[in-house]
Amino acid sequence: MFITPAFAQTAGAASGAGSAFASFMPLVLIFAIMYFLLIRPQQKKMKDLKAMVEALRRGDQVLTAGGIIGKVNKVNEDGTVEVEIADGVRVKVMKHTISQVLNKTEPAVAA
């Protein structure tokens, strides 16, 4: 009589551990799907944007986050860029506000 409840308890505990793992598996699967569909592409896009902004040089035509299109006149070391938006009209914008480089200038070839 004393042995039967002991066997019942050990059998229930072993199947409960498998059940806990099976119920946790969908959460892991959902996180993996979210990582590959949302997080990873966003990180890649931000990395590409950062590389594009760091490669700015004089003569590039850029689009700012505010919707202003202009030509880069000067790239400063303090994180700002001087953009000419009309003849003789120059504004300073922060590098991180540049959302797109429309036309890249070719680097000068050393002769």
Buried (B, 14 or more C-beta within 10 A) or exposed (E): EEEEEEEEEEEEEEEEEEEEEEEEEEEEEEEEEEEEEEEEEEEEEEEEBEEBBEEBEEBBBBBBEEEBEBBBBEBEEEEBBBBBBEEEEEBEBEBEBBBEBEEBEEEEEEE
